[in-house]
Amino acid sequence: MIVLLSVRPGTLESTMTQDLSPAERYAAARRRAAEQATALAGFREMYDFGLDPFQIEACRALEAGKGVLVAAPTGSGKTIVGEFAVHLALQQGRKCFYTTPIKALSNQKYSDLCRRYGSGKVGLLTGDNSINADAPVVVMTTEVLRNMLYAGSQTLRGLGYVVMDEVHYLSDRFRGAVWEEVIIHLPASVTLVSLSATVSNAEEFGDWLDTVRGDTEVIVSEHRPVPLFQHVLAGRRMYDLFEEGEGHRRAVNPDLTRMARLEASRPTYADRRRGRNMREAERERERRQRSRIWTPSRPEVIERLDSEGLLPAITFIFSRAACEAAVQQCLYAGLRLNDEEAREKVRALVEERTAHIAPEDLHVLGYYEWLEGLERGIAAHHAGMLPTFKEVVEELFVRGLVKAVFATETLALGINMPARSVVLEKLVKWNGEQHADITPGEYTQLTGRAGRRGIDVEGHAVVLWQRGMNPEQVAGLAGTRTYPLRSSFKPSYNMAVNLVEQFGRHRSRELLETSFAQFQADKSVVGISRQVQRNEEGLAGYKEAMTCHLGDFSEYARLRRELKDRETELARQGAAQRRAEAAVALERLKPGDVIHVPTGKYAGLALVLDPGLPAGRSNGHRGFEHHDGPRPLVLTAERQVKRLAAIDFPVPVEALERMRIPKSFNPRSPQSRRDLASALRTKAGHIRPERHRGRRSQAADDREIARLRTALRAHPCHGCNDREDHARWAERYHRLLRDTKQLEHRIEGRTNTIARTFDRIVSLLTELDYLRGNEVTEHGKRLARLYGELDLLASECLRERVWEGLNPAELAACVSALVYEARVGDDALAPKLPSGKAKAALGEMVRIWGRLDALEEEFRINQAEGVGQREPDLGFAWAAYMWASGKGLDEVLREADMPAGDFVRWCKQVIDVLGQISAAAPAEGSTVAKNARKAVEGLLRGVVAYSSVG
């Protein structure tokens, strides 16, 4: 039966409806009437396109009063569900908060909602902006909502819906905990709308949401509204990554596999020598095939995409400098993607958007080079750019006036910049610690930008051919949808005092045990527990199999095991003693000693050229030093000069004879080696080394071994005919028992992990008098207002009045150490610091951190697990001081040696923490609050002050 939502006379639908029976037509009419009466019907009329099934399903669940988790690919229209929550809130006279992970997304969503509902009904709250905060619909960053919840803000009154866009951010190891805090602490009356990229464990996340938020519908859509085609670009040719097989099975393109084999078989020198006998035609064919395989340059890639009609394109390069270099390469190659009309539109929009920037700053910011690229339709996009410049690039790209963007992976995080094609230069990126292969989840996020809904019929993902590429590996990335959501939740000091103040210690502990982190840990314990149960069943079977009618075989097995362990231990001690004796003997060797190498590839007569003693033990002469024991350099009787290792001397070695090494001896000269080896054989060839006498085994005289052997022989089971059969079962029992204990230890380690960490944090805060049982002290209330990675350090600095007497610029310099973190660790040069009081205060901050670090170690709070206070980084102090002192942008950026975008971002973070400090500092008897406000005024100027909203 066909159910239609709207029927007009004379249409195909009405004709089809006439085919129904009267009862069916009546039922269809009732359904249509019910549908038209819903909020969803009115909402659908606001859009000039039809909604997808997953959007309709999610909206219906919302209207039915359920929470929803929507997991769908990038660009599929998940935000429609969030906008329906806004629609419901306005219709019901309630509030809706729309949260995003980054300010740029908040600004973008604010603009979208203002266009739809009017600026009077929509507000914005980020660290930088507060616009119409009491509006019924407020867009904000997730941290702002978390802070509201802890502060018990009046703005929360009347809140009906919270939309959490990009909720998969809770996997982020630095900020992910904020998402879980919000989800756990939101009032039960609030309906939660969670929007996520496609994740492979959406059902698990939905189960957790169901547990902590109540009835939650999980809607997963794998369907991309614009189909994505995967390619590999090698040389001048673009290959499809997959070819369709039988039954719609996708196989890796055999041309790519053949190319990989051909490249791997590039001829070696030996191959080339053998190839002389190949026919000339065969060699020419191989040369031609290999000449087609190369990695095209960046301008060549853009030209190729342009000729194929695959622009606009985003090329992901995992380096800011490489993004800028790519633009320059395209300019030098003479690429022009815009005609004159488009160039004029670009210039007009750029001049309008940058009119607020002082003319003297434009040159410093590389404005004219940037503009030249934009006019040609080419741009970079990365976090090091000035926010204004990034926003202009985004707007021009969406308008089709920039057609090629070279971007870092930060572009993949929610910004609305869909393209026809996405290019990946490499499948390896720096993860902050090492170069690592990108994951299937990262590949999906990056390529998800390809294909503009309503514009493109298909999207294209292009991977550039690189030497050593494995097409099967690329196909694995493209064909795998494993992007699991993993909680990064960890308690913090600020979280602990806020929770204790609101709920008390016991209730706080219970709340933390409802976190997704603990939910996942407990779920993993279920599988381990089942394994333990299976092991226990196995142990019972083994115990029965080793039963002996003569006595307790488990006791007999224990004696055998103890005997074996004792013999192994004595053998280990004996081997270690022999190695030590051999090392001592090697340390006594001197240049000119003739020795006999007992074992190894170079066994036989040898002359010591250099004893190669460990560093700091020169034995009266200079030589090659090693840190892992003596490594003598010797000349063998066969004229080889080799450096030996301790493994070549399992027994002590002694000098058999002495020889003078000529000063003219050159170990690299074959003639020198030949002459000295001949002299060696003449001098000592007749000497036979003394045979090393093995020492008496320790086991022979060991009393414990004698006792255990006596006990074994006296045991009743020793005389059993099936003794060895029982022993095999006993050994299996012991191995399984050992494995079971390890599993039980793992269970113990994973159960209540979050709560145990919370207990340790509470103990440390109690030690520092931030907490007294369930009472939060004045110091604790100050800490509750400080959010950030170094919250406790900031609180201790206020407590010890470290910042008293500092002027605003000096205070800005000190606060910068709480937020700044260098992108790459570099201990080569000490950072430049302001002199005087600021330098002393920074030194005091480091001293306080050292004390806190020792306390954390005492209370077993581990920074490696994401809990605790990292060392303050003083690398931005000089730049913050100069800017707050009124210095010009040119001078500050030159001194800071930092991109403008990074400078602006760090300044805004310093401003954010200064605002917290001004609120947390004592109002009386302190100058810190007043100077913090003045420091904000000093920093919030020029390029830092610009905001794209309002």
LOKOL-225734 format. One line per 10 residues: number of its first residue (from 0); their letters; for each residue y negated, x, z of C-alpha. Coordinates in steps of 0.25 Angstrom, whole numbers, plus 5000, padded with zeros to 4 digits. Example, Ala and Ser with C-alpha at 12.3 -4.5 7.8 and 13.67 -1.06 7.14 Angstrom:
0	as	5018,5049,5031  5004,5055,5029
This chain:
0	mivllsvrpg	5000,5000,5000  4986,5005,4996  4975,5004,5007  4961,5005,5002  4949,5007,5010  4939,5000,5001  4941,4990,4990  4931,4985,4979  4934,4974,4970  4938,4978,4956
10	tlestmtqdl	4942,4992,4960  4956,4998,4959  4957,4997,4974  4955,4982,4974  4965,4980,4962  4975,4988,4970  4972,4979,4983  4974,4967,4975  4989,4971,4973  4991,4970,4988
20	spaeryaaar	4996,4957,4995  4986,4949,5002  4991,4954,5016  4990,4968,5011  4976,4966,5006  4972,4960,5019  4978,4972,5027  4970,4981,5017  4957,4974,5019  4959,4974,5034
30	rraaeqatal	4961,4989,5034  4949,4991,5025  4940,4983,5034  4945,4991,5046  4943,5004,5038  4929,5000,5035  4926,4997,5049  4929,5011,5054  4918,5022,5056  4926,5030,5045
40	agfremydfg	4923,5020,5034  4908,5022,5036  4909,5037,5038  4917,5038,5024  4905,5031,5017  4896,5043,5021  4903,5052,5012  4904,5052,4997  4918,5057,4996  4931,5051,5002
50	ldpfqieacr	4937,5057,5015  4951,5064,5014  4963,5058,5022  4962,5069,5033  4947,5065,5035  4950,5050,5036  4962,5053,5045  4953,5061,5055  4942,5051,5054  4951,5040,5058
60	aleagkgvlv	4957,5047,5069  4943,5050,5074  4938,5036,5073  4951,5032,5081  4946,5040,5093  4955,5052,5091  4951,5067,5090  4955,5074,5077  4959,5088,5073  4956,5090,5058
70	aaptgsgkti	4962,5102,5052  4959,5104,5037  4956,5114,5027  4942,5120,5025  4933,5111,5016  4942,5099,5018  4931,5091,5025  4936,5091,5040  4921,5089,5044  4921,5075,5039
80	vgefavhlal	4930,5072,5051  4919,5078,5060  4908,5070,5053  4916,5058,5056  4916,5061,5071  4900,5062,5069  4900,5049,5062  4909,5042,5073  4900,5048,5084  4887,5042,5078
90	qqgrkcfytt	4894,5029,5075  4898,5028,5090  4885,5033,5096  4892,5045,5101  4889,5060,5099  4897,5070,5090  4897,5085,5092  4901,5093,5079  4905,5107,5083  4906,5119,5074
100	pikalsnqky	4910,5134,5077  4898,5140,5071  4883,5138,5070  4883,5138,5055  4893,5127,5054  4885,5119,5065  4872,5120,5057  4879,5116,5044  4886,5104,5051  4873,5100,5057
110	sdlcrrygsg	4866,5100,5043  4878,5091,5038  4877,5081,5049  4862,5080,5048  4862,5077,5033  4872,5065,5036  4867,5059,5049  4853,5064,5050  4847,5075,5059  4844,5065,5070
120	kvglltgdns	4859,5063,5073  4864,5077,5072  4861,5089,5081  4865,5104,5081  4868,5113,5093  4871,5128,5091  4868,5141,5098  4855,5141,5089  4851,5127,5087  4849,5114,5095
130	inadapvvvm	4845,5102,5086  4846,5088,5091  4856,5091,5102  4857,5077,5107  4860,5071,5093  4873,5062,5092  4879,5073,5083  4878,5087,5086  4883,5099,5079  4886,5112,5087
140	ttevlrnmly	4894,5124,5089  4906,5123,5097  4901,5132,5108  4889,5123,5110  4898,5111,5113  4906,5120,5123  4894,5124,5130  4890,5109,5131  4903,5105,5137  4902,5116,5148
150	agsqtlrglg	4888,5112,5151  4891,5097,5152  4880,5095,5142  4873,5081,5141  4874,5082,5126  4889,5079,5127  4886,5065,5132  4891,5054,5122  4899,5065,5114  4910,5057,5106
160	yvvmdevhyl	4915,5067,5096  4916,5082,5094  4919,5089,5081  4924,5103,5081  4923,5109,5067  4931,5121,5064  4939,5119,5077  4949,5130,5072  4938,5139,5078  4945,5138,5091
170	sdrfrgavwe	4954,5150,5086  4942,5159,5086  4945,5169,5097  4930,5171,5100  4925,5156,5100  4937,5147,5099  4938,5144,5114  4925,5136,5113  4933,5125,5104  4943,5123,5114
180	eviihlpasv	4933,5123,5126  4926,5111,5118  4939,5104,5115  4944,5105,5129  4931,5101,5136  4926,5090,5127  4925,5076,5135  4938,5068,5132  4929,5057,5126  4925,5066,5114
190	tlvslsatvs	4933,5065,5101  4936,5079,5095  4936,5081,5080  4942,5095,5077  4940,5100,5063  4949,5113,5060  4953,5121,5048  4968,5119,5044  4976,5125,5055  4991,5126,5056
200	naeefgdwld	4992,5121,5070  4982,5109,5069  4993,5100,5076  4994,5110,5088  4979,5110,5089  4979,5095,5088  4989,5094,5099  4980,5102,5108  4968,5093,5105  4977,5081,5108
210	tvrgdteviv	4980,5087,5121  4965,5090,5125  4957,5080,5118  4966,5068,5117  4971,5060,5104  4968,5070,5092  4972,5068,5078  4976,5080,5070  4973,5079,5055  4977,5091,5046
220	sehrpvplfq	4974,5092,5032  4979,5103,5023  4973,5098,5011  4962,5105,5004  4952,5096,4997  4950,5106,4986  4963,5114,4982  4963,5129,4984  4969,5138,4974  4972,5153,4978
230	hvlagrrmyd	4970,5165,4969  4970,5180,4969  4960,5188,4961  4965,5201,4955  4957,5209,4945  4952,5199,4934  4962,5188,4937  4963,5177,4947  4978,5174,4951  4983,5161,4958
240	lfeegeghrr	4989,5165,4971  5000,5154,4970  5007,5148,4958  5014,5135,4959  5029,5135,4960  5040,5124,4960  5037,5113,4969  5023,5116,4972  5027,5129,4979  5016,5140,4978
250	avnpdltrma	5021,5154,4974  5012,5167,4974  5008,5170,4960  5018,5180,4954  5006,5187,4947  5000,5191,4960  5014,5195,4966  5016,5204,4953  5002,5210,4955  5005,5213,4969
260	rleasrptya	5018,5220,4965  5011,5227,4954  5000,5233,4962  5010,5237,4973  5017,5245,4962  5005,5253,4958  5012,5267,4954  5013,5278,4963  5012,5293,4958  5027,5293,4957
270	drrrgrnmre	5027,5280,4949  5016,5286,4939  5025,5298,4937  5037,5289,4934  5028,5280,4925  5026,5291,4915  5039,5287,4909  5035,5272,4909  5032,5267,4895  5017,5267,4893
280	aerererrqr	5017,5252,4890  5022,5249,4904  5012,5258,4911  5001,5251,4903  5006,5237,4907  5006,5241,4922  4992,5247,4921  4987,5234,4915  4994,5225,4926  4988,5234,4937
290	sriwtpsrpe	4974,5234,4931  4973,5219,4933  4975,5220,4948  4962,5224,4956  4953,5217,4966  4941,5212,4959  4927,5215,4964  4918,5205,4971  4909,5202,4959  4922,5201,4950
300	vierldsegl	4927,5191,4959  4915,5182,4959  4914,5184,4944  4928,5179,4942  4926,5167,4951  4914,5163,4944  4921,5164,4930  4932,5156,4936  4923,5145,4941  4927,5148,4955
310	lpaitfifsr	4913,5150,4962  4907,5148,4972  4916,5157,4980  4917,5163,4994  4922,5177,4994  4927,5180,5008  4925,5195,5012  4928,5199,5026  4916,5208,5028  4901,5205,5029
320	aaceaavqqc	4898,5218,5022  4907,5215,5011  4901,5201,5009  4888,5208,5007  4893,5218,4998  4900,5208,4989  4887,5201,4986  4881,5214,4982  4892,5218,4973  4891,5204,4966
330	lyaglrlnde	4875,5207,4965  4878,5221,4959  4888,5215,4949  4877,5206,4944  4884,5193,4948  4875,5181,4946  4881,5167,4950  4868,5159,4950  4860,5155,4938  4844,5155,4939
340	earekvralv	4843,5141,4944  4853,5144,4955  4846,5157,4959  4833,5149,4961  4840,5139,4970  4846,5150,4978  4832,5157,4980  4825,5144,4984  4835,5140,4994  4836,5155,5000
350	eertahiape	4821,5156,5001  4820,5142,5008  4832,5146,5018  4826,5160,5021  4811,5156,5022  4812,5158,5037  4816,5172,5037  4804,5182,5038  4802,5190,5025  4803,5203,5032
360	dlhvlgyyew	4817,5199,5037  4822,5195,5023  4823,5209,5018  4831,5214,5031  4841,5202,5029  4844,5206,5014  4838,5193,5009  4835,5198,4995  4849,5204,4992  4855,5191,4998
370	leglergiaa	4846,5182,4990  4850,5190,4977  4864,5187,4980  4861,5172,4982  4854,5171,4970  4866,5176,4962  4875,5166,4970  4881,5177,4978  4881,5178,4994  4888,5184,5006
380	hhagmlptfk	4891,5176,5019  4894,5182,5032  4890,5182,5047  4881,5194,5045  4871,5186,5036  4859,5180,5042  4863,5165,5045  4851,5160,5035  4857,5168,5024  4871,5163,5027
390	evveelfvrg	4866,5149,5027  4859,5151,5014  4872,5156,5007  4880,5144,5012  4870,5134,5007  4869,5141,4993  4884,5142,4992  4886,5127,4995  4875,5124,4985  4882,5133,4974
400	lvkavfatet	4871,5143,4973  4879,5154,4979  4893,5155,4972  4899,5168,4978  4899,5171,4993  4905,5183,5000  4908,5179,5014  4916,5183,5027  4926,5174,5033  4915,5167,5042
410	lalginmpar	4912,5159,5030  4925,5152,5031  4922,5146,5045  4917,5132,5042  4904,5135,5034  4903,5125,5023  4904,5134,5011  4915,5130,5002  4917,5137,4989  4926,5136,4976
420	svvleklvkw	4933,5149,4979  4935,5158,4990  4938,5173,4988  4945,5182,4998  4943,5197,4995  4954,5201,5005  4964,5195,5014  4961,5205,5026  4949,5204,5036  4944,5211,5048
430	ngeqhaditp	4947,5202,5060  4939,5210,5070  4950,5220,5073  4957,5224,5061  4959,5220,5046  4969,5208,5045  4974,5199,5035  4967,5186,5035  4976,5174,5040  4981,5162,5032
440	geytqltgra	4971,5154,5041  4959,5163,5037  4963,5162,5022  4963,5147,5023  4950,5147,5030  4943,5156,5020  4949,5150,5007  4946,5136,5013  4932,5137,5007  4937,5137,4993
450	grrgidvegh	4935,5123,4986  4923,5114,4988  4927,5100,4990  4920,5090,4980  4916,5102,4971  4929,5111,4968  4942,5106,4963  4949,5118,4969  4946,5130,4977  4950,5144,4975
460	avvlwqrgmn	4954,5155,4985  4954,5169,4978  4960,5181,4985  4956,5195,4979  4967,5204,4975  4968,5216,4984  4977,5228,4983  4990,5226,4991  4988,5211,4991  5001,5203,4993
470	peqvaglagt	5000,5189,4986  5010,5183,4995  5001,5186,5007  4989,5179,5000  4998,5167,4997  5003,5167,5011  4988,5166,5016  4985,5156,5006  4997,5147,5008  4998,5148,5023
480	rtyplrssfk	4991,5137,5032  4993,5144,5045  4980,5144,5053  4984,5141,5067  4973,5137,5077  4975,5147,5089  4967,5145,5102  4957,5156,5106  4954,5149,5119  4951,5158,5131
490	psynmavnlv	4944,5155,5144  4930,5162,5146  4921,5164,5159  4911,5154,5154  4922,5143,5151  4928,5146,5165  4916,5143,5173  4912,5131,5165  4926,5125,5166  4927,5128,5181
500	eqfgrhrsre	4913,5121,5183  4917,5109,5176  4932,5107,5179  4936,5117,5191  4946,5128,5189  4959,5119,5189  4954,5109,5179  4948,5121,5170  4961,5128,5170  4968,5115,5166
510	lletsfaqfq	4958,5113,5155  4960,5127,5149  4975,5124,5149  4972,5113,5139  4966,5123,5129  4972,5125,5115  4975,5139,5119  4984,5135,5130  4990,5124,5122  4994,5134,5111
520	adksvvgisr	4999,5143,5122  5007,5132,5129  5013,5128,5115  5018,5142,5112  5024,5142,5126  5033,5130,5122  5040,5138,5111  5042,5150,5120  5047,5140,5131  5057,5134,5122
530	qvqrneegla	5062,5149,5118  5063,5151,5133  5072,5139,5135  5081,5143,5123  5082,5157,5129  5086,5152,5143  5097,5144,5136  5102,5157,5129  5101,5164,5142  5111,5154,5149
540	gykeamtchl	5120,5156,5137  5120,5171,5138  5122,5170,5153  5134,5162,5151  5140,5171,5140  5138,5184,5149  5146,5177,5161  5157,5186,5166  5168,5181,5175  5168,5195,5183
550	gdfseyarlr	5154,5194,5188  5139,5192,5186  5137,5198,5172  5122,5197,5172  5122,5206,5184  5131,5216,5176  5122,5215,5164  5110,5218,5173  5116,5231,5178  5119,5235,5163
560	relkdretel	5105,5232,5159  5099,5240,5171  5109,5252,5167  5104,5251,5152  5089,5250,5156  5091,5262,5166  5098,5271,5155  5087,5267,5145  5076,5271,5155  5082,5284,5158
570	arqgaaqrra	5084,5287,5143  5070,5284,5140  5065,5293,5152  5074,5304,5146  5068,5303,5132  5054,5303,5138  5057,5315,5146  5062,5322,5134  5050,5318,5125  5041,5324,5137
580	eaavalerlk	5049,5337,5137  5048,5338,5122  5033,5335,5122  5031,5346,5133  5039,5356,5125  5030,5353,5112  5017,5355,5120  5022,5369,5123  5023,5373,5109  5013,5382,5103
590	pgdvihvptg	5009,5386,5088  5019,5397,5084  5031,5391,5092  5044,5390,5084  5052,5377,5088  5064,5369,5083  5061,5355,5080  5073,5347,5086  5073,5334,5077  5066,5327,5066
600	kyaglalvld	5062,5330,5052  5057,5344,5055  5068,5348,5064  5071,5363,5064  5062,5376,5066  5047,5374,5067  5035,5382,5070  5024,5376,5078  5010,5376,5071  5003,5367,5081
610	pglpagrsng	5009,5361,5093  5000,5348,5091  4998,5345,5106  4992,5332,5112  4977,5332,5113  4972,5340,5125  4984,5349,5126  4981,5361,5117  4991,5371,5124  4981,5382,5122
620	hrgfehhdgp	4979,5380,5107  4973,5370,5097  4981,5361,5089  4983,5348,5083  4982,5338,5095  4990,5325,5096  4990,5314,5106  5004,5310,5105  5011,5322,5110  5013,5336,5104
630	rplvltaerq	5015,5336,5088  5018,5351,5084  5014,5355,5070  5026,5364,5065  5030,5372,5053  5045,5369,5050  5055,5380,5045  5054,5371,5032  5039,5374,5030  5034,5360,5034
640	vkrlaaidfp	5022,5359,5043  5024,5346,5052  5018,5340,5064  5030,5336,5073  5030,5325,5084  5037,5323,5097  5048,5315,5091  5053,5328,5084  5055,5335,5098  5065,5326,5106
650	vpvealermr	5068,5338,5114  5059,5349,5120  5056,5360,5110  5054,5375,5113  5048,5387,5105  5059,5395,5099  5050,5406,5094  5035,5410,5092  5029,5413,5078  5015,5416,5074
660	ipksfnprsp	5008,5407,5065  4999,5414,5055  4985,5411,5055  4985,5409,5040  4996,5398,5041  4992,5386,5033  5001,5374,5036  4997,5368,5022  5001,5380,5014  5015,5380,5009
670	qsrrdlasal	5015,5395,5009  5011,5396,5024  5021,5386,5028  5032,5393,5020  5029,5407,5026  5028,5402,5040  5041,5394,5039  5048,5406,5034  5043,5414,5046  5047,5403,5055
680	rtkaghirpe	5062,5403,5049  5062,5419,5050  5057,5419,5065  5065,5407,5071  5075,5403,5060  5087,5409,5068  5083,5403,5081  5092,5391,5086  5085,5381,5095  5091,5379,5109
690	rhrgrrsqaa	5099,5365,5109  5091,5356,5118  5100,5351,5130  5100,5337,5133  5097,5334,5147  5106,5326,5156  5104,5311,5155  5096,5305,5166  5106,5293,5166  5117,5302,5171
700	ddreiarlrt	5110,5305,5184  5103,5292,5186  5107,5285,5199  5102,5271,5194  5111,5272,5182  5123,5276,5190  5121,5264,5200  5120,5254,5188  5133,5260,5182  5140,5259,5195
710	alrahpchgc	5136,5245,5197  5140,5241,5183  5154,5247,5184  5155,5239,5198  5151,5226,5192  5162,5216,5190  5158,5213,5176  5160,5227,5172  5175,5225,5171  5173,5212,5162
720	ndredharwa	5181,5213,5148  5169,5205,5142  5158,5214,5148  5152,5218,5135  5152,5204,5130  5145,5199,5142  5135,5211,5142  5131,5207,5128  5128,5192,5133  5120,5198,5145
730	eryhrllrdt	5112,5207,5136  5108,5195,5127  5105,5187,5140  5096,5198,5145  5088,5199,5132  5086,5184,5131  5082,5184,5146  5071,5195,5143  5066,5187,5131  5065,5174,5139
740	kqlehriegr	5057,5181,5150  5047,5186,5139  5046,5172,5134  5043,5167,5148  5033,5177,5150  5026,5173,5137  5026,5158,5142  5020,5163,5155  5009,5170,5147  5005,5158,5139
750	tntiartfdr	5005,5147,5149  4992,5144,5155  4986,5157,5149  4972,5150,5147  4972,5145,5162  4976,5159,5167  4965,5166,5159  4955,5155,5165  4960,5159,5179  4957,5173,5177
760	ivsllteldy	4943,5170,5172  4941,5161,5184  4946,5172,5194  4936,5182,5188  4924,5172,5188  4928,5169,5203  4927,5184,5206  4913,5185,5199  4909,5172,5207  4907,5163,5195
770	lrgnevtehg	4918,5154,5201  4922,5150,5215  4934,5141,5213  4929,5129,5206  4915,5132,5209  4906,5139,5198  4896,5148,5204  4882,5150,5199  4886,5162,5192  4897,5154,5185
780	krlarlygel	4887,5143,5181  4879,5154,5174  4892,5159,5167  4895,5144,5163  4882,5144,5154  4885,5158,5147  4894,5156,5135  4899,5168,5127  4909,5179,5127  4902,5187,5138
790	dllaseclre	4899,5175,5147  4903,5182,5160  4895,5195,5157  4883,5187,5154  4884,5179,5167  4886,5192,5175  4874,5198,5168  4865,5186,5173  4872,5187,5186  4869,5202,5188
800	rvweglnpae	4855,5200,5182  4857,5211,5171  4847,5204,5162  4836,5203,5172  4823,5210,5168  4827,5211,5153  4817,5206,5143  4821,5196,5132  4825,5207,5121  4833,5215,5132
810	laacvsalvy	4840,5202,5136  4844,5199,5122  4850,5213,5120  4858,5211,5133  4863,5197,5129  4867,5202,5115  4878,5210,5122  4885,5197,5126  4886,5192,5112  4886,5203,5102
820	earvgddala	4900,5209,5097  4900,5220,5087  4908,5216,5074  4915,5229,5074  4917,5238,5087  4909,5251,5085  4908,5260,5097  4903,5272,5089  4888,5269,5092  4882,5263,5105
830	pklpsgkaka	4873,5251,5102  4858,5253,5103  4853,5246,5115  4839,5242,5120  4834,5252,5131  4829,5249,5145  4834,5236,5153  4842,5231,5141  4851,5243,5140  4853,5243,5155
840	algemvriwg	4856,5228,5155  4866,5230,5144  4873,5242,5152  4874,5232,5164  4880,5222,5155  4891,5231,5151  4893,5235,5165  4895,5221,5169  4905,5219,5158  4913,5231,5163
850	rldaleeefr	4914,5224,5176  4918,5211,5170  4928,5218,5161  4935,5224,5173  4935,5211,5180  4942,5204,5168  4952,5215,5168  4955,5212,5183  4956,5197,5181  4965,5200,5168
860	inqaegvgqr	4955,5193,5159  4958,5199,5145  4947,5201,5134  4958,5203,5124  4962,5188,5126  4948,5184,5123  4944,5182,5138  4934,5191,5145  4921,5198,5142  4920,5208,5131
870	epdlgfawaa	4911,5220,5132  4896,5217,5129  4892,5222,5115  4878,5229,5115  4878,5230,5100  4867,5219,5098  4858,5222,5110  4848,5231,5102  4847,5221,5090  4845,5209,5100
880	ymwasgkgld	4835,5217,5108  4827,5221,5095  4827,5207,5090  4823,5200,5103  4812,5210,5104  4806,5205,5091  4810,5216,5081  4811,5213,5066  4824,5209,5060  4824,5222,5051
890	evlreadmpa	4824,5231,5063  4834,5223,5071  4844,5222,5060  4843,5237,5056  4844,5241,5071  4856,5232,5073  4863,5235,5060  4868,5221,5059  4868,5210,5048  4857,5199,5050
900	gdfvrwckqv	4867,5188,5052  4874,5196,5063  4861,5199,5070  4857,5184,5070  4870,5179,5075  4870,5189,5087  4856,5185,5090  4860,5171,5090  4871,5173,5099  4862,5182,5109
910	idvlgqisaa	4852,5170,5109  4864,5160,5112  4868,5169,5124  4853,5171,5129  4852,5156,5129  4864,5155,5138  4859,5166,5147  4845,5159,5148  4852,5147,5153  4862,5154,5162
920	apaegstvak	4852,5164,5169  4845,5161,5182  4832,5152,5180  4825,5159,5192  4824,5174,5196  4829,5178,5182  4822,5182,5169  4835,5181,5161  4834,5167,5156  4819,5168,5152
930	narkavegll	4822,5181,5144  4834,5175,5138  4826,5164,5132  4815,5174,5127  4826,5183,5121  4831,5171,5113  4817,5169,5108  4817,5184,5104  4830,5183,5097  4828,5169,5090
940	rgvvayssvg	4818,5174,5079  4818,5177,5065  4832,5177,5058  4839,5173,5071  4830,5161,5073  4833,5154,5060  4842,5142,5060  4847,5135,5048  4847,5121,5056  4835,5113,5060
